Amino acid sequence: MRTLETNKKVSSYLVVTAALLCGGQLCSQNFYTVDQEFSTDMRFRDCKPVTYFHEREDGVFVVAGLFEVSSHSWNPSQAKRWALMNPDGSENPGWTGSTFLHPTPYLMQEYDEDNLLVCNGGAAVLLNKYTGERTSPFYPYTMSSAAPEQPFPWRFNRDAYIFDDMSVICAGAMITDSTDHTRWRHLFRFHSDGMVDAEFPPIEAEPNNHPHTGGTRIRRLSDGSWILNGRFSGVNGHHSPHFVKLTSEFLVDTTFVSPFGFTQSPAYPILGLIDSESKLWITGVSIRYPDGELDPHNLYKLNSDGTFVEEFTPGILGGPDYIQGEFHAYSNSWYINAIHELETEEDRFILAGKFGIYNDTTSLTIAVVDGKGHHQQDYFNGGGTTHAYCSYNQNSPPFQAGVRTVKELGDGGLLLGGVFSDFMGSTAYNIVKLNKGTVSVQNIVQSKEVKIYPNPARDHLHVDCECDWHVAEILSIDGRQVHSINQADSGESTFTIDLNRVPEGIYILRIFNQYQHSTSAKFVVLR
């Protein structure tokens, strides 16, 4: 048995957060575990993501995305864009209507007590959440301006807002003048009968008539004003790249100027969330400064006037390292798909997407930060998803895994959708349910594969790993790496770690095998 000393610089790197201390005593911390009683089998398995969940009054979920719900062999002709799922993940066959619609839904939100509004990129339709039938009061527009039978060509639709009178405004690109097919509008309104509101103020993004120009997000602030986000350099002559503020009457607020530079490519800053304090959380890929220089950050926070929140630490995403060339880093684009403000906790935000590192800390496709951008590593123990075996041939190389959507459940748990075949060491295909719990000195959760003792520890921690481990690391409760151990350095499955330089606190021992699957154990240092 070997004794491994911790890094001599540990005291300068390790931080025991104030959240752990209550009157000098160690307190409990929140964390998530995979619900092993929830399983969708392989019904939602595919290389395309699960994009949205809606929970009906009877507890059944409407699931949107692209998947096959009935068999274990991929058949494109049977692809579904939405289906029903019971609370335990099993299939609910309650729908009788067609479930096919192309392409994959970008948005799904409740329209009225019976219907969901779905934006699928080229249209906005209503989906009856009890029968599965698709209806639409909106005029049947088209994505192509080459269809003469359609009076108003519709290039694409990405987002929508529903008013109390059941009218809808959509962010996208559409022509609202049948006599002029060169004037694209990028925010437009439908009456509840489906007809275009001819009196809605023109919102023309620039450069107009460009195939990629359009609105992608429309969000309302608490004071009644609006934020329009999209691929544009400005709106109605006001230069404000990718973000513009509109008054409650949909007039451009020229006092708001975007702090970002303009890029016409699909990689641009996106409005991920307007939080409960009316702050704008901005994410994206290849974000530019106003002078055109590439910005290294992937997450920013703005005030509602367009200025940066100074006390917020911007986020930088990265990909995890290769493990013997087995997986990871299929793309150099690491990005956040969803930002969710937790309802059951104050000042906590979930980031989900395709990434392996958040601000130099391992965080596999999911992370929790506070309102200042500080990473709260303990929630997932740095775990998440690593593989996406979306084909039915396990010998095929995996795709880049990621989480696309986050739904917080009434009990504080999470329902996650995306493209993945594992989550926190458990098998899960594109949907996983997480339970929420707490850990304290009196209730330390320990993996069956890793035995650690004594716990609480004082000077040394003995580790007995019943697994073929490759790398072990110790993390402080805020996610900072204290020490890393390679199996080649120890040569044994049993080893001892010197804790003399480690202050009191709660820590995480995380052990990886050669395929980067991990198992973790929490321990306490007390003196």
GUVOMI-878606 format. One line per 10 residues: number of its first residue (from 0); their letters; for each residue x, y, z of C-alpha. Coordinates in steps of 0.02 Angstrom, whole numbers, plus 32768, in hexadecimal, padded with zeros to 4 digits. Layout:
NUM	A	X Y Z; ... $
REM end
This chain:
0	MRTLETNKKV	8000 8000 8000; 8045 80AB 7FD1; 8027 8152 8024; 800A 81DF 7FA7; 8029 8291 7FDF; 7FB4 831B 7FA6; 7FF1 83AA 7F3C; 8057 8429 7FA0; 7FF2 84B6 7F53; 7F4F 8472 7F97 $
10	SSYLVVTAAL	7F3B 84FD 8017; 7F3D 8581 7F8E; 7EBD 8528 7F22; 7E42 84DD 7F9C; 7DAF 8546 7FD9; 7D32 850B 805A; 7C97 8572 8031; 7C37 85D3 80B3; 7B9C 8574 807F; 7BE2 84DE 80DC $
20	LCGGQLCSQN	7BED 8536 8183; 7B5B 8559 81F9; 7B9B 85A5 829A; 7C3F 8549 8285; 7BE8 84A3 8262; 7BE6 8446 81BC; 7B3E 8452 8163; 7AE8 83E6 80E2; 7AFF 8401 8027; 7A8B 83E2 7F94 $
30	FYTVDQEFST	7AB2 8360 7F0F; 7A5B 82F9 7E89; 7A59 823D 7E6D; 7A16 81D7 7DDC; 7967 8193 7DFD; 7983 80D9 7DDF; 78C7 80B5 7DDD; 78AF 8127 7D46; 78D5 80DB 7C9C; 78A2 8101 7BE8 $
40	DMRFRDCKPV	78FE 8066 7BA9; 7934 8097 7AF7; 7893 80E8 7AB9; 78DD 8197 7AAC; 7986 8161 7A6B; 79CB 81B8 79D1; 7A56 822C 7998; 79DC 82C0 79A1; 79AC 830C 7A49; 7917 830B 7ABA $
50	TYFHEREDGV	78F0 83C5 7ABD; 785B 83E8 7B31; 77EC 83A0 7BB8; 773C 83D2 7BE9; 76E9 8386 7C82; 762D 836D 7C71; 75B5 837E 7D03; 75AF 82BF 7D13; 766C 82B4 7D26; 768B 8270 7C77 $
60	FVVAGLFEVS	7715 82C8 7C15; 770E 8303 7B61; 77BE 82EC 7B1B; 77FB 834D 7A82; 7895 832A 7A1A; 78C4 82A9 7997; 78BD 81F2 79C5; 786B 814A 79A6; 77F8 8111 7A32; 77CC 805F 7A06 $
70	SHSWNPSQAK	7863 7FF4 79D6; 791D 7FDC 79EF; 7951 7FEC 7939; 7957 8098 78EB; 78DC 80B3 785C; 78D3 8166 781B; 7822 814C 77D9; 77E8 8131 788C; 783C 81CC 78D4; 77D3 822C 7951 $
80	RWALMNPDGS	77DB 82E1 7987; 7775 82C9 7A24; 772E 823D 7A8E; 76E5 821B 7B3A; 7749 81DB 7BCE; 770B 819E 7C77; 7759 81E5 7D17; 77C5 8148 7D29; 7808 8158 7C77; 779C 80CF 7C2B $
90	ENPGWTGSTF	773F 80E8 7B88; 7690 8132 7B8D; 762E 80FD 7AF1; 759E 8176 7B12; 75AF 81DA 7A71; 7553 81A8 79D3; 758A 8236 7961; 7621 8249 78F3; 76C1 8279 794B; 772F 82A2 78B5 $
100	LHPTPYLMQE	7763 8354 788E; 7802 8391 783C; 7879 83D6 7877; 78A2 83BF 7930; 783D 8435 79A2; 7899 84D0 79DF; 7813 8503 7A5C; 7781 84B3 7AB6; 7718 8514 7B33; 7666 850F 7B73 $
110	YDEDNLLVCN	75EA 856F 7B06; 7549 8548 7B62; 7504 84BE 7BD2; 74FF 8442 7B41; 7587 8475 7AC8; 7642 8492 7ABE; 7690 8511 7A49; 7720 84C1 79E9; 779F 8521 7981; 77FA 84A6 7913 $
120	GGAAVLLNKY	7867 851B 78AE; 77F4 8531 7819; 774A 8546 7869; 76E6 8561 7907; 7661 84DD 792A; 75F1 84AA 79B9; 7601 83FB 79FE; 7573 83B2 7A67; 75CC 836D 7AFF; 7544 82EC 7B1F $
130	TGERTSPFYP	7526 82A6 7A70; 75C8 82CE 7A14; 7567 831E 7985; 75B6 83B5 7933; 754B 844D 7912; 757B 84FC 78E3; 7517 859D 78DE; 75B0 85EE 7891; 75B1 8608 77D6; 760E 857B 777E $
140	YTMSSAAPEQ	76AA 85DA 774F; 773F 858B 76FB; 77F9 858B 7717; 7817 85A9 765E; 77FA 864B 7601; 77F0 85E4 7562; 7740 85A9 758A; 76CC 8624 7531; 762E 85DF 7584; 766A 8621 762C $
150	PFPWRFNRDA	764D 86DD 763A; 76CF 86F6 76C4; 776E 868D 76B9; 77B3 8655 7761; 786E 8631 7767; 7878 85EE 7818; 782E 85FD 78C6; 7891 85E6 7966; 782F 862F 79F9; 7784 866F 7A2C $
160	YIFDDMSVIC	7729 86CC 7AB6; 7671 86AE 7ADD; 7603 873F 7B15; 756A 8734 7B85; 74F9 874F 7AED; 754A 86B3 7A9F; 75A2 8717 7A19; 7658 86E6 79FB; 76F5 8744 79CA; 777B 86DD 7974 $
170	AGAMITDSTD	7835 86FD 7960; 7879 86C4 78B9; 7875 8702 7806; 77D5 871F 77A6; 778F 878D 771D; 76EF 87E3 7753; 76D1 8845 76B2; 7691 87DB 7622; 76C0 8864 75A5; 7777 886F 75DA $
180	HTRWRHLFRF	77D8 87CE 75F6; 787A 882A 761B; 7849 8873 76C3; 7862 87F0 7748; 781D 880F 77F6; 7871 87BB 788A; 77EC 87D0 7910; 7735 87BF 78E0; 768E 87A1 7933; 75FD 872B 7911 $
190	HSDGMVDAEF	754D 874A 794E; 74F7 86BA 79A7; 749C 8690 7903; 7544 8673 78AF; 754A 870E 7843; 75E2 8780 7841; 75D1 8822 78A2; 75E6 88A3 7818; 75F6 8930 7896; 7686 88E4 78F7 $
200	PPIEAEPNNH	771D 895A 78F1; 779D 8923 786E; 7836 88D2 78BA; 78B7 88C5 782F; 7960 887E 785F; 79FB 88A3 77FA; 7A3C 886B 7781; 798C 8855 773F; 796A 87CA 76C1; 7A04 876A 76FA $
210	PHTGGTRIRR	79DC 86B0 770A; 7A24 86A5 77B9; 79DF 8747 7802; 7950 8730 787D; 7910 8733 792E; 7932 869E 799E; 78FA 86D3 7A4D; 7872 8749 7A8A; 7866 8764 7B46; 7801 87DD 7BAF $
220	LSDGSWILNG	784C 883E 7C40; 77ED 8860 7CE1; 77CE 8916 7CAF; 7775 88E1 7C0F; 7805 8904 7B99; 784E 887E 7B27; 78F7 8836 7AF6; 7906 87F5 7A43; 799C 8787 7A20; 79D4 8743 7979 $
230	RFSGVNGHHS	7A4B 8746 78E6; 7A4F 87FE 78BC; 7AC0 8897 78C4; 7A30 8909 78F2; 7974 8924 78E8; 7917 89B0 788F; 79B8 8A10 7873; 79F4 8A03 7928; 7A9F 89AF 7931; 7A9A 892F 79BE $
240	PHFVKLTSEF	7AE6 8887 798C; 7A7F 87ED 79BB; 7A1A 8844 7A44; 799E 88D2 7A3E; 7928 8915 7AC1; 7874 893F 7A93; 77F8 89A6 7AF5; 7752 895D 7B2D; 770C 89A2 7A89; 7793 8947 7A23 $
250	LVDTTFVSPF	77F4 89E3 79F6; 78B2 89DA 79F5; 7902 8A1D 7A95; 799C 8A74 7A51; 79E8 8A8A 7AFF; 7A0E 89D0 7B00; 7AAA 899F 7A9E; 7AEC 88EE 7A97; 7B9D 88DC 7ADD; 7BC8 8853 7A60 $
260	GFTQSPAYPI	7C0B 8852 79B0; 7BAA 8815 7919; 7BC3 876D 78C4; 7B56 8727 783A; 7B89 8673 785B; 7B19 85FC 78C0; 7B8F 8617 7953; 7B54 86B3 79AE; 7B20 86EB 7A5D; 7A76 86A8 7A95 $
270	LGLIDSESKL	7A01 86E1 7B1E; 79FB 8648 7B8D; 7995 868D 7C1D; 7949 8729 7C69; 7951 8702 7D22; 78E0 8738 7DB1; 7946 87D8 7DC5; 7931 8806 7D0C; 79E7 87DE 7CE7; 7A13 879A 7C3B $
280	WITGVSIRYP	7A7A 86FA 7C36; 7AD4 86F3 7B8E; 7B27 8659 7B46; 7B69 8624 7A9D; 7BFB 85EA 7A33; 7C82 8658 79E5; 7C3E 86F6 7A33; 7C91 8793 79EF; 7CC6 8836 7A3E; 7C88 88D5 79E8 $
290	DGELDPHNLY	7D2E 88E4 798C; 7D17 8835 7945; 7D95 87DE 79B3; 7D64 8731 79F0; 7D27 872C 7AA5; 7D61 8693 7B08; 7CC7 8692 7B79; 7C27 862E 7B61; 7BBC 8678 7BEB; 7B99 872D 7C19 $
300	KLNSDGTFVE	7B1B 8787 7C86; 7AD3 8830 7C55; 7A67 88B1 7CA9; 79C4 88DB 7C53; 7A15 8979 7C0C; 7A97 8912 7BAD; 7B2B 892E 7C22; 7B8F 88A0 7C6D; 7B6D 8869 7D20; 7C18 8891 7D68 $
310	EFTPGILGGP	7C14 8817 7DFA; 7BEE 8785 7D87; 7C7E 8712 7D56; 7C6C 86E9 7C9B; 7C6F 8630 7C6F; 7CE9 85D5 7BFF; 7CBB 8528 7BC0; 7D30 84A0 7B87; 7D2F 83EB 7B53; 7D6D 835B 7BBF $
320	DYIQGEFHAY	7E12 8309 7B96; 7E20 8272 7B26; 7E28 81CE 7B84; 7E95 815A 7B1B; 7E40 81A2 7A81; 7D9F 814F 7AB6; 7D27 81E2 7AB3; 7D0C 829C 7AD2; 7D39 8336 7A6E; 7CD5 8308 79D4 $
330	SNSWYINAIH	7CBC 83C2 79B8; 7D1C 845B 79EB; 7C78 84B7 7A0B; 7C4D 84AD 7AC3; 7BAC 8504 7AED; 7B1B 8516 7B66; 7A70 84DF 7B29; 7A05 8509 7BC1; 7A10 8579 7C5A; 7992 8557 7CE4 $
340	ELETEEDRFI	7976 85BD 7D82; 794F 8545 7E0F; 78A6 8563 7E5F; 78CC 84FC 7EFB; 796E 8559 7F23; 799C 860F 7F28; 7A29 864F 7EB9; 7A4D 85AB 7E60; 7A4F 8592 7DA3; 7A66 84F2 7D3F $
350	LAGKFGIYND	7ACF 84F8 7CA0; 7AB7 8468 7C25; 7B03 8448 7B7B; 7B98 83F8 7B26; 7C34 8417 7B8C; 7CAA 83BE 7C01; 7CFA 844E 7C5F; 7CB0 84EC 7CAA; 7D30 856F 7CDF; 7DBC 84EE 7CEC $
360	TTSLTIAVVD	7D55 8475 7D54; 7D1A 83CC 7D14; 7C5F 83D4 7CF6; 7C1A 8359 7C79; 7B8C 83B0 7C19; 7B37 83F7 7CB5; 7B67 8473 7D3D; 7B1C 84E0 7DC5; 7B54 8594 7DE0; 7B19 861F 7E53 $
370	GKGHHQQDYF	7AE5 86CD 7E1F; 7B9B 8705 7E1B; 7BD0 8678 7DA8; 7C28 8613 7E2F; 7C27 855A 7E08; 7BCC 84EC 7E87; 7C21 8447 7E62; 7BD0 83DC 7EE8; 7B28 83C7 7E93; 7B61 8346 7E13 $
380	NGGGTTHAYC	7C0E 8319 7E58; 7C55 8351 7DB2; 7BF3 82C6 7D5D; 7B77 82CA 7CCF; 7B76 8275 7C26; 7C0D 823E 7BC1; 7BCD 81D0 7B32; 7B42 81D3 7AB3; 7B31 8128 7A62; 7A9D 815F 79FC $
390	SYNQNSPPFQ	7AAB 80D6 7979; 7A76 8027 79A9; 7B21 7FE2 7983; 7B89 7FF4 7A21; 7C26 7FDB 79B9; 7C07 807F 795E; 7C67 8114 79A5; 7C00 8180 7A1C; 7BC3 822E 79F2; 7BE3 82CA 7A59 $
400	AGVRTVKELG	7B6E 82BD 7AED; 7B0C 834F 7B34; 7A75 838A 7B96; 79F5 83F2 7B37; 7968 8417 7BB1; 794E 8421 7C6E; 78A7 8412 7CC8; 789D 8428 7D83; 781C 83B7 7DD6; 77AD 83E0 7E69 $
410	DGGLLLGGVF	7815 837A 7EE3; 78B5 83D5 7EB2; 78EF 834B 7E3D; 7921 8367 7D88; 78EC 831E 7CE2; 7976 8331 7C61; 796B 8314 7BA6; 79F1 8316 7B20; 7A62 829F 7AC2; 7AB9 8222 7B33 $
420	SDFMGSTAYN	7AC1 816A 7B64; 7B03 817D 7C15; 7AF1 81F5 7CA5; 7B59 81FA 7D45; 7B8E 8147 7D27; 7ADE 8102 7D03; 7A98 80CA 7C5C; 7A19 8147 7C1A; 79E6 816E 7B68; 79BF 8226 7B44 $
430	IVKLNKGTVS	7953 8239 7BE1; 7986 8229 7C97; 7930 8253 7D3A; 7995 8293 7DCD; 7960 8291 7E82; 7996 831A 7EF8; 79E0 82F9 7FA2; 7A59 833D 8022; 7AFC 8302 806D; 7B43 832E 8117 $
440	VQNIVQSKEV	7BC4 82F2 8195; 7B41 827B 81DA; 7B0B 823D 812D; 7B9D 8221 80B8; 7B70 81C9 8015; 7BF3 814C 7FDE; 7BFF 80E4 7F41; 7BF8 8027 7F56; 7C8F 801A 7EE2; 7CFC 808A 7F4F $
450	KIYPNPARDH	7D1C 806B 8007; 7D6B 80FB 8067; 7D98 80FF 811F; 7D9C 814B 819B; 7D0D 81C1 8175; 7D16 8245 81BC; 7DD2 8242 81A1; 7E5C 82A1 81F7; 7F0A 8288 81B1; 7EF6 81FC 8130 $
460	LHVDCECDWH	7E6F 81B4 80C1; 7E79 80FB 8094; 7E2E 80CE 7FEC; 7DFB 8021 7FB2; 7DB8 8026 7EFF; 7D59 7F8D 7EC5; 7D6C 7FC3 7E10; 7DEB 7FD0 7D84; 7E17 8085 7DA9; 7E7F 80F5 7D3A $
470	VAEILSIDGR	7E82 81A2 7D8A; 7E4A 81DF 7E36; 7E31 8293 7E6B; 7DFF 82F0 7F08; 7D8B 8386 7EF6; 7D5F 840B 7F73; 7CA6 842C 7F8B; 7CAB 84BE 7F12; 7CF4 844F 7E8A; 7DAC 847D 7E90 $
480	QVHSINQADS	7E24 83ED 7E72; 7E90 83CE 7F0B; 7EF2 8339 7ECD; 7EFA 82C3 7E3A; 7F3E 8211 7E40; 7F66 81A1 7DAC; 7F56 80E6 7DC1; 8006 80D4 7D7C; 8047 8138 7E10; 7FFF 80C1 7E8F $
490	GESTFTIDLN	7FF7 801A 7E35; 7F7A 7FDB 7EB5; 7EBF 7FE0 7ECD; 7ED7 800B 7F84; 7F34 80A8 7FB6; 7F3C 8130 803B; 7F31 81EC 8022; 7F89 8265 8097; 7F0E 82E9 80D3; 7F81 834D 8145 $
500	RVPEGIYILR	7F7C 83E4 80D2; 7EBF 83DE 80B9; 7E55 8451 8126; 7DB4 8417 8177; 7D21 8404 8101; 7CBD 8392 808E; 7D17 8349 7FF8; 7CF6 82D8 7F64; 7D63 8247 7F2F; 7D3E 8220 7E7A $
510	IFNQYQHSTS	7D87 818B 7E1E; 7D85 8170 7D61; 7DA1 80D3 7CFC; 7DF9 80D7 7C54; 7D54 8100 7BFD; 7D38 8197 7C6D; 7CA5 8149 7CC7; 7CB0 8185 7D79; 7C7D 8155 7E28; 7C85 81CA 7EBC $
520	AKFVVLR	7C86 81CD 7F79; 7C76 825E 7FF0; 7CDF 826C 808B; 7CFA 82E7 8118; 7D9B 8328 8163; 7D8A 8351 821C; 7E11 8379 829B $
REM end
